[in-house]
């Protein structure tokens, strides 16, 4: 696992807790008299409800906001990935790209599940078992499609970079020897002098 993936795993765990205990939790104010719900709509505004129940219109607004939140989060993460993995070797960067996609898939599934639980509790007036679960496959599917789209776009860019790198020709054994000799002439000269000195000393010693 790359450093970016380790950071991302922790970041998404923290973000899930923040979103579940913050944004989702605030909707439960609609289940009791006098409760007020005021949350981000993820397009520069607020969603504000007071004194009304969670009906069809509120449900649509709820899931549209979840859609926007997931899309923004996915784009933010891939933008962060692009910036922080630029110095990675290409093979490591590709591995990190795949890992990022897996972490985002898991995050999207957790958010969708929490959304279903919240939606059911709101429609049931605090009694989730009194109503059927909302089908969040559309919301989850759109987020997963965005993950695929961005991952594939970055994968294609990495492929273009790899194609632009000149292939290193494979040398024969003879070529490798010649290359070594050519690149180490100075060292070989010193070795030759040392060998000559040793032979001269031996000749004198045995002379």
MOZI-V924711 format. One record per residue. N is the residue number from 1. RES is the residue in one letter. SS is DSSP state (h for helix, s for strand, l for the rest). PSI is psi as a letter, one per 40 degrees, with the letter a starting at -180 (* if undefined). OMEGA is omega in whole degrees, 0 to 359 (* if undefined). Layout:
# MOZI-V924711
[[N	RES	SS	PSI	OMEGA] [N	RES	SS	PSI	OMEGA]]
This chain:
# MOZI-V924711
[[1	X	l	h	182] [2	X	l	i	178] [3	X	h	d	180] [4	X	h	d	180] [5	X	h	d	178] [6	X	h	d	177] [7	X	h	d	184] [8	X	h	d	180] [9	X	h	d	179] [10	X	h	d	181] [11	X	h	d	182] [12	X	h	d	175] [13	X	h	d	179] [14	X	h	d	182] [15	X	h	d	178] [16	X	h	d	179] [17	X	h	d	181] [18	X	h	d	183] [19	X	h	d	180] [20	X	h	d	184] [21	X	h	e	180] [22	X	h	c	188] [23	X	h	d	181] [24	X	h	d	185] [25	X	h	d	183] [26	X	h	d	179] [27	X	h	d	182] [28	X	h	e	176] [29	X	h	d	180] [30	X	h	e	183] [31	X	h	e	179] [32	X	l	i	184] [33	X	l	h	179] [34	X	l	e	180] [35	X	l	i	180] [36	X	s	h	176] [37	X	s	h	178] [38	X	s	h	185] [39	X	s	i	177] [40	X	s	h	175] [41	X	l	e	176] [42	X	l	f	171] [43	X	l	f	177] [44	X	l	e	181] [45	X	l	a	181] [46	X	s	i	171] [47	X	s	h	185] [48	X	s	h	178] [49	X	s	h	175] [50	X	s	h	176] [51	X	l	e	177] [52	X	l	i	180] [53	X	l	i	180] [54	X	l	g	180] [55	X	l	a	183] [56	X	h	d	181] [57	X	h	d	180] [58	X	h	d	178] [59	X	h	d	179] [60	X	h	d	179] [61	X	h	d	178] [62	X	h	d	184] [63	X	h	d	174] [64	X	h	d	178] [65	X	h	d	177] [66	X	h	d	176] [67	X	h	d	182] [68	X	h	d	179] [69	X	h	d	182] [70	X	h	d	180] [71	X	h	d	179] [72	X	h	d	181] [73	X	h	d	180] [74	X	h	d	179] [75	X	h	d	179] [76	X	h	d	182] [77	X	h	d	180] [78	X	h	d	175] [79	X	h	d	178] [80	X	h	d	179] [81	X	h	d	183] [82	X	h	d	182] [83	X	h	d	189] [84	X	h	e	180] [85	X	l	e	182] [86	X	l	d	183] [87	X	l	e	179] [88	X	l	i	168] [89	X	l	i	187] [90	X	h	d	180] [91	X	h	d	180] [92	X	h	d	180] [93	X	h	d	177] [94	X	h	d	178] [95	X	h	d	179] [96	X	h	d	179] [97	X	h	d	179] [98	X	h	d	179] [99	X	h	d	178] [100	X	h	d	178] [101	X	h	d	180] [102	X	h	d	179] [103	X	h	d	180] [104	X	h	d	176] [105	X	h	d	180] [106	X	h	d	180] [107	X	h	d	179] [108	X	h	d	180] [109	X	h	d	180] [110	X	h	d	179] [111	X	h	d	180] [112	X	h	d	180] [113	X	h	d	178] [114	X	h	d	177] [115	X	h	d	178] [116	X	h	d	180] [117	X	h	d	181] [118	X	h	d	179] [119	X	h	d	182] [120	X	h	d	178] [121	X	h	d	181] [122	X	h	d	179] [123	X	h	d	180] [124	X	l	e	180] [125	X	l	f	181] [126	X	l	e	178] [127	X	l	g	186] [128	X	h	d	184] [129	X	h	e	182] [130	X	h	e	180] [131	X	l	i	179] [132	X	l	i	181] [133	X	l	i	176] [134	X	l	i	177] [135	X	l	h	183] [136	X	l	e	184] [137	X	h	d	179] [138	X	h	d	178] [139	X	h	d	181] [140	X	h	d	181] [141	X	h	d	179] [142	X	h	d	179] [143	X	h	d	179] [144	X	h	d	178] [145	X	h	d	179] [146	X	h	d	176] [147	X	h	d	179] [148	X	h	d	184] [149	X	h	d	182] [150	X	h	d	177] [151	X	h	d	181] [152	X	h	d	179] [153	X	h	d	178] [154	X	h	d	178] [155	X	h	d	180] [156	X	h	d	179] [157	X	h	d	177] [158	X	h	d	178] [159	X	h	d	178] [160	X	h	d	179] [161	X	h	d	179] [162	X	h	d	180] [163	X	h	d	183] [164	X	h	e	180] [165	X	l	h	181] [166	X	l	h	178] [167	X	l	h	178] [168	X	l	h	183] [169	X	l	i	179] [170	X	l	h	183] [171	X	l	i	175] [172	X	l	i	179] [173	X	h	d	180] [174	X	h	d	180] [175	X	h	d	178] [176	X	h	d	178] [177	X	h	d	180] [178	X	h	d	179] [179	X	h	d	179] [180	X	h	d	181] [181	X	h	d	181] [182	X	h	d	184] [183	X	h	e	184] [184	X	l	f	182] [185	X	h	d	182] [186	X	h	d	180] [187	X	h	d	181] [188	X	h	d	179] [189	X	h	d	179] [190	X	h	d	179] [191	X	h	d	180] [192	X	h	d	179] [193	X	h	d	180] [194	X	h	d	178] [195	X	h	d	180] [196	X	h	d	179] [197	X	h	d	180] [198	X	h	d	180] [199	X	h	d	179] [200	X	h	d	178] [201	X	h	d	179] [202	X	h	d	180] [203	X	h	d	178] [204	X	h	d	183] [205	X	h	d	183] [206	X	h	e	184] [207	X	l	*	*]]
